[in-house]
Amino acid sequence: MATVLKAFDKWKEFLNDRVEQAHKAGMNDETIKNLAVQIGDFLANKVDPENNEERILKSLWDVADEQERKTIAGLMVKFVTPGK
């Protein structure tokens, strides 16, 4: 269990770093969310889930419509960005 949590924390840290870099590059929250949707689509279509958390997220993504995917992407960005 500690390995999964450690890997999850590493993933959150990685995503937070990318969001911070995007903000520093002048991207607004809407642009970042749109990029997160594109990345989510890519991952859902091209990358096999490696753990239960990824499988759940892929399952949610697969049944979501476009607006729901934007919501998921926005929540993921918000989840890893403290104070947002």
C-alpha positions in Angstrom: 0.0 0.0 0.0 2.8 2.4 0.8 4.2 2.0 -2.7 0.9 2.9 -4.3 0.5 6.0 -2.1 4.1 7.0 -2.7 3.6 6.7 -6.5 0.3 8.6 -6.2 2.0 11.4 -4.3 4.8 11.5 -6.9 2.2 11.8 -9.7 0.4 14.6 -7.8 3.7 16.4 -7.4 4.6 16.0 -11.1 1.2 17.3 -12.2 1.4 20.2 -9.7 4.8 21.1 -11.2 3.4 21.1 -14.7 0.5 23.3 -13.7 2.8 25.8 -12.0 5.0 25.9 -15.1 2.0 26.5 -17.3 0.9 29.4 -15.0 4.4 30.9 -15.1 4.4 30.6 -18.9 1.3 32.8 -18.9 -1.5 30.2 -19.4 -4.8 30.9 -17.7 -6.8 28.3 -15.8 -9.2 27.7 -18.8 -6.3 27.0 -21.1 -4.7 24.6 -18.6 -8.0 22.8 -18.1 -8.4 22.4 -21.9 -4.9 21.0 -22.1 -5.8 18.6 -19.3 -8.8 17.4 -21.3 -6.6 16.7 -24.3 -4.1 14.8 -22.1 -6.9 12.9 -20.5 -8.2 11.9 -23.9 -4.7 10.8 -25.0 -4.2 8.7 -21.8 -7.6 7.1 -22.0 -7.0 6.1 -25.6 -3.3 5.2 -25.6 -2.2 4.2 -22.1 -3.3 1.1 -20.3 -4.1 1.7 -16.6 -1.5 0.3 -14.3 -3.4 0.3 -11.0 -6.9 0.5 -9.5 -6.9 4.3 -9.3 -6.0 4.6 -12.9 -8.6 2.1 -13.9 -11.3 3.9 -12.0 -10.3 7.2 -13.5 -10.3 5.7 -17.0 -13.7 4.1 -16.4 -15.1 7.5 -15.3 -13.5 9.2 -18.3 -14.9 6.6 -20.7 -18.5 7.1 -19.6 -18.3 10.9 -19.3 -19.5 13.3 -22.0 -17.5 16.3 -23.1 -18.6 18.6 -20.3 -18.1 15.9 -17.7 -14.6 15.3 -19.0 -13.9 19.1 -18.6 -15.1 18.8 -15.1 -12.9 15.8 -14.3 -9.9 17.6 -15.9 -10.6 20.7 -13.9 -11.0 18.8 -10.7 -7.7 17.0 -11.3 -5.9 20.3 -11.8 -7.6 21.7 -8.7 -6.8 18.6 -6.7 -3.0 19.0 -7.3 -2.9 22.8 -6.9 -3.1 23.8 -3.3 -5.0 27.0 -2.6 -7.0 26.9 -5.9 
